[in-house]
């Protein structure tokens, strides 16, 4: 398979895995109408851009690490996946219960950034393990996924029969996807730096 197709698929899977909680929060924010749909959309897209840029910058610093050790960054998403699974066994509340108290796009951006630690950590690992010539494909895929997430959230907010199971079961899917992503980073693939 072409490295570009692999990185597009891996970027999309990583986005979905690390943003299921954000999708639930987007649906809640849109449905309860505390903010305009435009404030929610732009706030989320701004937070996604900040997370992506921060992950790239941190990965650039991490690339000072010898290339043969970069694959070990796959343990970050594996650890996050195991931690999320452990939280589920302890009955920890999901992140989607968070509500914002002040209005506006900035409040939504800050709320979404608070939810995005897993996205940042996993994308740092993915960036550091990915060949530099594939980073533009990652950016395009990530951006398309973020826009798609907003569209999907707006649609789901109007269809509670679909949104409620997603909010309920998405948290169980997240640990599995994070562990799979970590394993893919650990393995040698055509997208790797070396």
CORGIJO-V702785 format. One record per residue. RES is the residue in one letter. D_FIRST is the distance of its C-alpha to the first C-alpha in Angstrom with 1 decimal. Layout:
RES/D_FIRST
RES/D_FIRST
This chain:
X/0.0
X/3.8
X/6.4
X/8.5
X/7.0
X/6.9
X/10.3
X/11.5
X/11.0
X/12.6
X/15.3
X/16.2
X/16.5
X/18.4
X/20.6
X/21.5
X/22.2
X/24.5
X/26.1
X/27.3
X/30.6
X/30.7
X/30.0
X/33.0
X/35.1
X/34.2
X/35.3
X/38.5
X/39.3
X/38.9
X/40.7
X/43.7
X/44.1
X/45.3
X/43.3
X/42.5
X/39.1
X/38.7
X/39.6
X/37.2
X/34.3
X/35.0
X/35.8
X/32.5
X/30.5
X/32.6
X/32.0
X/28.2
X/28.4
X/30.7
X/28.4
X/25.4
X/27.6
X/29.2
X/25.9
X/24.8
X/28.3
X/28.4
X/25.0
X/26.3
X/29.3
X/27.3
X/25.4
X/28.7
X/27.7
X/26.5
X/22.7
X/22.8
X/24.3
X/22.1
X/19.9
X/23.2
X/23.2
X/21.1
X/24.6
X/25.6
X/23.7
X/24.4
X/28.0
X/28.1
X/26.7
X/29.4
X/32.0
X/31.3
X/31.5
X/34.7
X/36.1
X/35.5
X/37.5
X/40.3
X/40.5
X/39.7
X/39.8
X/36.7
X/36.1
X/36.5
X/40.3
X/40.7
X/42.6
X/43.5
X/47.1
X/47.3
X/46.2
X/43.8
X/40.4
X/41.0
X/41.8
X/38.7
X/36.6
X/38.4
X/38.0
X/34.2
X/34.0
X/36.0
X/33.4
X/30.4
X/30.8
X/27.8
X/25.6
X/26.8
X/26.4
X/22.8
X/21.7
X/23.6
X/21.6
X/18.2
X/19.4
X/20.9
X/17.7
X/15.5
X/15.5
X/18.2
X/16.4
X/14.2
X/17.4
X/18.3
X/15.2
X/16.4
X/19.9
X/19.2
X/17.3
X/20.1
X/22.8
X/21.6
X/21.5
X/25.0
X/26.4
X/24.9
X/26.6
X/29.9
X/29.7
X/28.9
X/31.7
X/34.2
X/33.4
X/33.6
X/36.8
X/38.4
X/37.2
X/38.5
X/37.7
X/34.0
X/34.3
X/36.5
X/34.1
X/31.3
X/33.6
X/34.8
X/31.6
X/29.1
X/30.5
X/29.7
X/26.0
X/25.8
X/26.3
X/23.7
X/21.0
X/22.2
X/22.1
X/18.5
X/17.5
X/19.7
X/18.2
X/14.6
X/16.4
X/18.2
X/15.4
X/13.7
X/10.1
X/8.4
X/10.4
X/13.6
X/16.6
X/17.2
